[in-house]
Amino acid sequence: MRISTRVRYGTRALLDIAENCDNGPVCLRDIARRQGVSQPYLEQLILLLKAAGFVRSVRGARGGFLLAREPDEINMAQVVATLGWETEVVDCVGDPGTCSRSDECGVRGFWSRVSKSVENVLVSTTVADLMHRKHC
């Protein structure tokens, strides 16, 4: 199981905004520089986060991005789903019809428990938690 670049970079961008918005909106150029991500790629990720209601934009000379909600109101399950990652580690956990062996499979229950564990960690972790754990 691997987390995509999109999810990793999008999560880092969201955390960057959360950590740097005390003095006002955070400029996309600054996020890109701090996170080592190209600005055009970051723009795509920010659009997804904005559409999901995690960030909001401020226009103008001192414009940029701010969190649209409090950091403790944004859980990581919501964020990774927005960025395109599914918590099911195998397809048959979410849709048993994808495998003809689902009904009698001896390991499907195991994969289901692994998926549920991942989901539980994501649901129970907020942006505020990550801010406190800094660079985990």
MIDOSE-1310 file (N, C-alpha, C; in nm, 2 decimals, decimal comma, always signed):
residues 136
mris	+0,09/-0,12/+0,00/+0,00/+0,00/+0,00/+0,09/+0,12/+0,00; +0,07/+0,21/-0,10/+0,15/+0,33/-0,11/+0,05/+0,45/-0,12; +0,10/+0,56/-0,05/+0,02/+0,68/-0,06/+0,07/+0,76/-0,18; -0,02/+0,81/-0,26/+0,02/+0,88/-0,39/+0,09/+1,01/-0,36
trvr	+0,17/+1,06/-0,45/+0,23/+1,19/-0,44/+0,12/+1,30/-0,42; +0,01/+1,29/-0,49/-0,10/+1,38/-0,48/-0,14/+1,39/-0,34; -0,16/+1,28/-0,27/-0,21/+1,28/-0,13/-0,10/+1,34/-0,04; +0,02/+1,30/-0,06/+0,13/+1,35/+0,03/+0,15/+1,50/+0,01
ygtr	+0,16/+1,55/-0,11/+0,18/+1,69/-0,13/+0,06/+1,77/-0,09; -0,06/+1,72/-0,12/-0,18/+1,79/-0,08/-0,19/+1,81/+0,07; -0,16/+1,70/+0,14/-0,16/+1,70/+0,29/-0,05/+1,80/+0,34; +0,06/+1,80/+0,28/+0,17/+1,89/+0,32/+0,13/+2,04/+0,30
alld	+0,06/+2,06/+0,19/+0,02/+2,20/+0,15/-0,09/+2,25/+0,26; -0,18/+2,16/+0,29/-0,28/+2,19/+0,39/-0,22/+2,22/+0,52; -0,13/+2,14/+0,56/-0,06/+2,16/+0,69/+0,02/+2,29/+0,69; +0,09/+2,32/+0,57/+0,16/+2,44/+0,56/+0,07/+2,56/+0,58
iaen	-0,04/+2,56/+0,52/-0,14/+2,67/+0,54/-0,18/+2,68/+0,68; -0,21/+2,57/+0,74/-0,25/+2,58/+0,89/-0,14/+2,63/+0,98; -0,02/+2,60/+0,95/+0,09/+2,64/+1,03/+0,14/+2,79/+1,01; +0,10/+2,84/+0,89/+0,16/+2,97/+0,85/+0,05/+3,08/+0,83
cdng	-0,07/+3,06/+0,87/-0,18/+3,15/+0,84/-0,20/+3,25/+0,96; -0,12/+3,25/+1,06/-0,14/+3,34/+1,17/-0,13/+3,49/+1,13; -0,04/+3,51/+1,03/-0,02/+3,65/+0,99/-0,10/+3,68/+0,86; -0,20/+3,61/+0,83/-0,29/+3,63/+0,71/-0,27/+3,52/+0,61
pvcl	-0,33/+3,55/+0,49/-0,33/+3,44/+0,39/-0,19/+3,40/+0,35; -0,18/+3,27/+0,32/-0,06/+3,21/+0,28/-0,05/+3,21/+0,13; +0,06/+3,26/+0,07/+0,08/+3,27/-0,07/+0,12/+3,14/-0,13; +0,06/+3,10/-0,24/+0,09/+2,97/-0,31/+0,24/+2,96/-0,34
rdia	+0,30/+3,07/-0,38/+0,44/+3,07/-0,41/+0,52/+3,03/-0,29; +0,49/+3,08/-0,17/+0,56/+3,04/-0,05/+0,54/+2,90/-0,01; +0,42/+2,85/-0,03/+0,39/+2,71/+0,00/+0,48/+2,62/-0,09; +0,48/+2,65/-0,22/+0,55/+2,57/-0,31/+0,70/+2,57/-0,28
rrqg	+0,76/+2,69/-0,24/+0,90/+2,70/-0,21/+0,93/+2,61/-0,08; +0,85/+2,63/+0,02/+0,87/+2,56/+0,15/+0,86/+2,41/+0,13; +0,76/+2,37/+0,05/+0,73/+2,22/+0,04/+0,81/+2,16/-0,08; +0,88/+2,23/-0,16/+0,95/+2,18/-0,27/+0,86/+2,11/-0,37
vsqp	+0,75/+2,18/-0,40/+0,65/+2,13/-0,49/+0,63/+2,24/-0,60; +0,62/+2,20/-0,73/+0,60/+2,30/-0,83/+0,47/+2,37/-0,81; +0,47/+2,50/-0,84/+0,35/+2,58/-0,82/+0,23/+2,54/-0,90; +0,25/+2,50/-1,03/+0,14/+2,46/-1,11/+0,07/+2,33/-1,05
yleq	+0,16/+2,24/-1,00/+0,10/+2,11/-0,94/+0,03/+2,15/-0,82; +0,09/+2,23/-0,74/+0,02/+2,27/-0,61/-0,11/+2,34/-0,63; -0,12/+2,42/-0,74/-0,25/+2,49/-0,77/-0,36/+2,38/-0,79; -0,33/+2,27/-0,86/-0,43/+2,17/-0,88/-0,48/+2,11/-0,74
lill	-0,38/+2,09/-0,65/-0,41/+2,03/-0,52/-0,50/+2,13/-0,44; -0,46/+2,25/-0,44/-0,53/+2,36/-0,37/-0,67/+2,37/-0,42; -0,69/+2,36/-0,55/-0,83/+2,36/-0,60/-0,92/+2,25/-0,55; -0,86/+2,13/-0,53/-0,93/+2,02/-0,47/-0,97/+2,05/-0,33
lkaa	-0,87/+2,10/-0,25/-0,89/+2,13/-0,11/-0,99/+2,24/-0,09; -0,99/+2,34/-0,18/-1,08/+2,45/-0,18/-1,22/+2,40/-0,21; -1,24/+2,32/-0,31/-1,37/+2,27/-0,35/-1,43/+2,19/-0,24; -1,35/+2,12/-0,16/-1,40/+2,04/-0,05/-1,42/+2,12/+0,08
gfvr	-1,39/+2,25/+0,07/-1,42/+2,34/+0,19/-1,31/+2,33/+0,30; -1,19/+2,29/+0,27/-1,09/+2,29/+0,37/-1,01/+2,42/+0,37; -1,00/+2,48/+0,25/-0,93/+2,61/+0,24/-1,02/+2,71/+0,17; -0,99/+2,84/+0,19/-1,06/+2,94/+0,11/-0,95/+3,04/+0,06
svrg	-0,98/+3,11/-0,04/-0,89/+3,20/-0,10/-0,92/+3,34/-0,07; -0,82/+3,42/-0,06/-0,83/+3,57/-0,04/-0,76/+3,64/-0,16; -0,84/+3,72/-0,23/-0,78/+3,79/-0,34/-0,71/+3,92/-0,30; -0,62/+3,97/-0,39/-0,56/+4,09/-0,37/-0,41/+4,08/-0,35
argg	-0,35/+4,20/-0,33/-0,20/+4,20/-0,32/-0,15/+4,12/-0,20; -0,22/+4,11/-0,10/-0,18/+4,03/+0,02/-0,27/+3,90/+0,03; -0,31/+3,86/-0,09/-0,40/+3,74/-0,09/-0,33/+3,61/-0,08; -0,40/+3,50/-0,08/-0,35/+3,37/-0,06/-0,45/+3,28/-0,01
flla	-0,41/+3,18/+0,08/-0,51/+3,08/+0,12/-0,51/+3,08/+0,28; -0,63/+3,05/+0,33/-0,65/+3,03/+0,47/-0,73/+2,91/+0,49; -0,72/+2,85/+0,61/-0,81/+2,74/+0,64/-0,95/+2,79/+0,64; -1,05/+2,71/+0,59/-1,19/+2,75/+0,59/-1,26/+2,70/+0,71
repd	-1,19/+2,61/+0,78/-1,24/+2,55/+0,91/-1,13/+2,55/+1,01; -1,17/+2,53/+1,13/-1,07/+2,51/+1,24/-0,99/+2,39/+1,21; -0,86/+2,38/+1,25/-0,77/+2,26/+1,22/-0,83/+2,14/+1,29; -0,89/+2,15/+1,41/-0,94/+2,04/+1,48/-1,08/+1,99/+1,42
einm	-1,13/+2,06/+1,32/-1,25/+2,01/+1,25/-1,22/+1,94/+1,12; -1,10/+1,93/+1,08/-1,06/+1,86/+0,96/-0,99/+1,74/+0,99; -1,05/+1,62/+0,96/-0,98/+1,49/+0,98/-0,92/+1,45/+0,86; -0,82/+1,37/+0,87/-0,73/+1,33/+0,76/-0,80/+1,23/+0,67
aqvv	-0,91/+1,16/+0,72/-0,98/+1,07/+0,63/-1,05/+1,16/+0,52; -1,11/+1,27/+0,56/-1,17/+1,36/+0,46/-1,07/+1,41/+0,36; -0,95/+1,45/+0,41/-0,85/+1,51/+0,33/-0,80/+1,41/+0,22; -0,76/+1,29/+0,27/-0,71/+1,19/+0,17/-0,82/+1,14/+0,07
atlg	-0,94/+1,14/+0,12/-1,05/+1,10/+0,02/-1,06/+1,21/-0,08; -1,05/+1,34/-0,04/-1,06/+1,45/-0,14/-0,95/+1,45/-0,24; -0,83/+1,40/-0,19/-0,72/+1,40/-0,28/-0,71/+1,27/-0,36; -0,80/+1,18/-0,34/-0,81/+1,06/-0,43/-0,76/+0,93/-0,37
wete	-0,75/+0,92/-0,24/-0,70/+0,80/-0,19/-0,81/+0,72/-0,12; -0,82/+0,59/-0,15/-0,92/+0,51/-0,08/-0,85/+0,43/+0,03; -0,92/+0,41/+0,14/-0,87/+0,34/+0,25/-0,87/+0,18/+0,23; -0,95/+0,13/+0,14/-0,95/-0,01/+0,12/-0,82/-0,05/+0,06
vvdc	-0,76/-0,15/+0,12/-0,62/-0,19/+0,07/-0,64/-0,29/-0,04; -0,75/-0,35/-0,06/-0,78/-0,44/-0,18/-0,92/-0,41/-0,22; -0,95/-0,42/-0,35/-1,08/-0,38/-0,41/-1,20/-0,46/-0,34; -1,18/-0,58/-0,31/-1,29/-0,67/-0,27/-1,35/-0,62/-0,13
vgdp	-1,27/-0,55/-0,05/-1,32/-0,50/+0,08/-1,43/-0,40/+0,06; -1,41/-0,31/-0,04/-1,52/-0,21/-0,06/-1,63/-0,26/-0,15; -1,60/-0,36/-0,24/-1,69/-0,41/-0,34/-1,67/-0,56/-0,36; -1,73/-0,65/-0,28/-1,71/-0,79/-0,29/-1,73/-0,85/-0,43
gtcs	-1,81/-0,78/-0,51/-1,84/-0,82/-0,65/-1,72/-0,81/-0,74; -1,61/-0,75/-0,70/-1,49/-0,74/-0,79/-1,41/-0,87/-0,79; -1,44/-0,96/-0,70/-1,37/-1,09/-0,70/-1,47/-1,20/-0,68; -1,45/-1,30/-0,77/-1,54/-1,42/-0,76/-1,52/-1,50/-0,64
rsde	-1,41/-1,48/-0,57/-1,38/-1,56/-0,45/-1,41/-1,49/-0,32; -1,47/-1,38/-0,32/-1,50/-1,30/-0,20/-1,58/-1,37/-0,09; -1,68/-1,45/-0,13/-1,76/-1,52/-0,03/-1,68/-1,63/+0,05; -1,59/-1,69/-0,02/-1,52/-1,80/+0,05/-1,37/-1,77/+0,08
cgvr	-1,33/-1,64/+0,05/-1,19/-1,60/+0,07/-1,15/-1,61/+0,22; -1,04/-1,67/+0,24/-0,99/-1,68/+0,38/-0,91/-1,56/+0,43; -0,88/-1,47/+0,34/-0,80/-1,35/+0,38/-0,88/-1,22/+0,36; -0,99/-1,22/+0,31/-1,07/-1,10/+0,29/-1,10/-1,03/+0,42
gfws	-1,13/-1,11/+0,52/-1,16/-1,05/+0,65/-1,04/-0,98/+0,71; -0,92/-1,04/+0,69/-0,79/-0,98/+0,73/-0,77/-0,84/+0,66; -0,79/-0,84/+0,53/-0,78/-0,71/+0,46/-0,88/-0,61/+0,50; -0,99/-0,66/+0,53/-1,10/-0,57/+0,58/-1,06/-0,50/+0,71
rvsk	-1,00/-0,58/+0,80/-0,95/-0,53/+0,93/-0,83/-0,43/+0,91; -0,74/-0,46/+0,82/-0,63/-0,37/+0,79/-0,69/-0,24/+0,74; -0,79/-0,25/+0,64/-0,85/-0,13/+0,59/-0,92/-0,04/+0,70; -0,99/-0,11/+0,79/-1,06/-0,04/+0,89/-0,96/+0,02/+0,99
sven	-0,85/-0,04/+1,02/-0,75/+0,02/+1,10/-0,69/+0,15/+1,04; -0,66/+0,14/+0,91/-0,61/+0,26/+0,84/-0,72/+0,37/+0,85; -0,84/+0,34/+0,82/-0,95/+0,44/+0,83/-0,96/+0,50/+0,97; -0,95/+0,41/+1,07/-0,97/+0,46/+1,21/-0,85/+0,56/+1,24
vlvs	-0,73/+0,54/+1,20/-0,62/+0,63/+1,22/-0,65/+0,76/+1,15; -0,69/+0,75/+1,03/-0,72/+0,88/+0,95/-0,84/+0,96/+1,01; -0,94/+0,89/+1,05/-1,06/+0,96/+1,11/-1,02/+1,02/+1,24; -0,94/+0,96/+1,32/-0,91/+1,01/+1,45/-0,79/+1,11/+1,45
ttva	-0,74/+1,14/+1,33/-0,63/+1,24/+1,32/-0,68/+1,36/+1,25; -0,66/+1,48/+1,32/-0,70/+1,60/+1,26/-0,57/+1,68/+1,21; -0,60/+1,79/+1,14/-0,49/+1,88/+1,10/-0,43/+1,94/+1,23; -0,51/+1,97/+1,33/-0,45/+2,02/+1,46/-0,36/+1,92/+1,52
dlmh	-0,39/+1,79/+1,51/-0,30/+1,68/+1,56/-0,16/+1,69/+1,49; -0,17/+1,70/+1,36/-0,05/+1,71/+1,28/+0,03/+1,83/+1,31; -0,03/+1,94/+1,34/+0,04/+2,07/+1,37/+0,11/+2,05/+1,50; +0,06/+1,97/+1,60/+0,12/+1,95/+1,72/+0,23/+1,85/+1,72
rkhc	+0,23/+1,76/+1,62/+0,33/+1,65/+1,60/+0,44/+1,70/+1,51; +0,43/+1,81/+1,45/+0,53/+1,87/+1,36/+0,63/+1,77/+1,30; +0,62/+1,75/+1,17/+0,71/+1,67/+1,09/+0,72/+1,53/+1,14; +0,60/+1,47/+1,16/+0,60/+1,33/+1,20/+0,63/+1,23/+1,08
